[in-house]
Amino acid sequence: MKKFKFTLQSVHNVREMREEQELMVLSRLNLETEQASARLTAVEGALGDAVEKYNRKIKIGEPINVNEMELNSRHISALEKQKAAAREELRERQNARKQQISLVTQAARDVKVTGKLRDNQVKNHRLAASRHEQTALDEMATIGFVHKSGESR
């Protein structure tokens, strides 16, 4: 019997390459999400420090002139804008990551489908080969029996 050849092997290979590419994109998006999260944490820390420093000056009764108050107000306002931008960037990265996870999941399913199809075809091929071999052995045994029974008469 001839050797097994999976006719969809090239499709399976393409699907495996697509899965690898989608995994690499997911890896990059995971890194970007972590970086965006770190930026948000850093901005939140800077904002907390600025507010705490300003409140400390007010609590201890340190004299603050108008220019310094305006600078502090602008600084805190700028940090709040940076925080909002960092939060939005993190949200966008997380959404992109979720979408990529679905693409990776679909690519993995596609690979699994062609892999399972190949496994089933291999199993069927081996079963057919075993049947063919058994049929050939049965025929040889029958022919041998016929010859022996013909000789004994």
ZICORVEN-V128482 format. One record per helix or strand of 3 or more residues. SS is the DSSP state (alpha for helix, beta for strand). FROM is the first residue (numbers start at 1). TO is the last residue. If there is no record, write none. Layout:
# ZICORVEN-V128482
ss: (SS & SS)
from: (FROM & FROM)
to: (TO & TO)
This chain:
# ZICORVEN-V128482
ss: (alpha & alpha)
from: (9 & 66)
to: (59 & 152)
